[in-house]
Amino acid sequence: MSALLDNFWVFLVIKLLAVVVFVIVFALVVIYAELKVMAHMQARIGPYFAGGRFGWAQPLADALKFLQKEDLVPAE
């Protein structure tokens, strides 16, 4: 196993994967926290109860809504 980790490219891929996973998880945590804070400030109950007690499904619903939006460009 140590011979595999001595390879520069394998070690580079492992480090890059670790960084990408960290960035994605950090972004999800920040998005979730921002939704909770804004929901509290605006007295909205959706982010508190969507998908269960802690509102874990609200970021998924927001992402699905964002992906379904169309980009309409006028002809002229």
C-alpha positions as a Markdown table, in Angstrom:
| # | Residue | x | y | z |
|---|---|---|---|---|
| 1 | Met | 0.0 | 0.0 | 0.0 |
| 2 | Ser | 2.8 | 2.4 | 0.8 |
| 3 | Ala | 4.2 | 1.8 | -2.7 |
| 4 | Leu | 0.9 | 3.1 | -4.1 |
| 5 | Leu | 1.1 | 6.3 | -2.0 |
| 6 | Asp | 4.6 | 6.9 | -3.1 |
| 7 | Asn | 3.4 | 7.5 | -6.6 |
| 8 | Phe | 3.2 | 11.3 | -7.3 |
| 9 | Trp | 0.0 | 11.1 | -9.4 |
| 10 | Val | -1.9 | 8.8 | -7.1 |
| 11 | Phe | -1.1 | 11.1 | -4.2 |
| 12 | Leu | -2.1 | 14.1 | -6.2 |
| 13 | Val | -5.4 | 12.6 | -7.1 |
| 14 | Ile | -6.1 | 11.7 | -3.5 |
| 15 | Lys | -5.3 | 15.3 | -2.3 |
| 16 | Leu | -7.4 | 16.8 | -5.1 |
| 17 | Leu | -10.4 | 14.6 | -4.2 |
| 18 | Ala | -10.0 | 15.5 | -0.5 |
| 19 | Val | -10.1 | 19.2 | -1.4 |
| 20 | Val | -13.1 | 18.9 | -3.7 |
| 21 | Val | -15.0 | 16.9 | -1.1 |
| 22 | Phe | -14.1 | 19.5 | 1.6 |
| 23 | Val | -15.3 | 22.4 | -0.6 |
| 24 | Ile | -18.6 | 20.7 | -1.5 |
| 25 | Val | -19.4 | 19.8 | 2.1 |
| 26 | Phe | -18.4 | 23.3 | 3.3 |
| 27 | Ala | -20.7 | 24.9 | 0.6 |
| 28 | Leu | -23.6 | 22.7 | 1.7 |
| 29 | Val | -23.1 | 23.6 | 5.3 |
| 30 | Val | -23.0 | 27.3 | 4.5 |
| 31 | Ile | -26.1 | 27.1 | 2.3 |
| 32 | Tyr | -28.0 | 25.2 | 5.0 |
| 33 | Ala | -26.9 | 27.7 | 7.7 |
| 34 | Glu | -27.9 | 30.7 | 5.5 |
| 35 | Leu | -31.3 | 29.2 | 4.8 |
| 36 | Lys | -31.9 | 28.7 | 8.5 |
| 37 | Val | -30.8 | 32.2 | 9.5 |
| 38 | Met | -32.8 | 33.9 | 6.7 |
| 39 | Ala | -35.9 | 31.8 | 7.6 |
| 40 | His | -35.6 | 32.8 | 11.2 |
| 41 | Met | -35.2 | 36.5 | 10.2 |
| 42 | Gln | -38.2 | 36.4 | 7.8 |
| 43 | Ala | -40.4 | 34.1 | 10.1 |
| 44 | Arg | -40.7 | 31.5 | 7.3 |
| 45 | Ile | -41.5 | 27.9 | 8.4 |
| 46 | Gly | -40.6 | 26.1 | 5.2 |
| 47 | Pro | -36.8 | 25.8 | 5.9 |
| 48 | Tyr | -37.6 | 24.6 | 9.4 |
| 49 | Phe | -39.9 | 21.7 | 8.5 |
| 50 | Ala | -39.4 | 20.8 | 4.8 |
| 51 | Gly | -38.5 | 17.1 | 4.8 |
| 52 | Gly | -38.7 | 16.6 | 8.6 |
| 53 | Arg | -37.7 | 18.3 | 11.8 |
| 54 | Phe | -34.6 | 20.1 | 10.7 |
| 55 | Gly | -35.6 | 21.2 | 7.2 |
| 56 | Trp | -33.0 | 19.1 | 5.4 |
| 57 | Ala | -35.0 | 18.9 | 2.2 |
| 58 | Gln | -35.2 | 22.7 | 1.7 |
| 59 | Pro | -31.8 | 23.0 | 0.0 |
| 60 | Leu | -32.8 | 20.1 | -2.3 |
| 61 | Ala | -36.0 | 21.8 | -3.2 |
| 62 | Asp | -34.2 | 25.0 | -3.9 |
| 63 | Ala | -31.7 | 23.3 | -6.1 |
| 64 | Leu | -34.5 | 21.5 | -8.0 |
| 65 | Lys | -36.3 | 24.8 | -8.5 |
| 66 | Phe | -33.1 | 26.4 | -9.8 |
| 67 | Leu | -32.5 | 23.6 | -12.3 |
| 68 | Gln | -36.0 | 23.8 | -13.6 |
| 69 | Lys | -35.9 | 27.5 | -14.4 |
| 70 | Glu | -35.7 | 28.3 | -18.1 |
| 71 | Asp | -33.4 | 30.8 | -19.7 |
| 72 | Leu | -35.6 | 32.7 | -22.1 |
| 73 | Val | -33.9 | 34.9 | -24.7 |
| 74 | Pro | -36.0 | 37.3 | -26.8 |
| 75 | Ala | -35.8 | 36.8 | -30.6 |
| 76 | Glu | -34.9 | 40.5 | -31.1 |
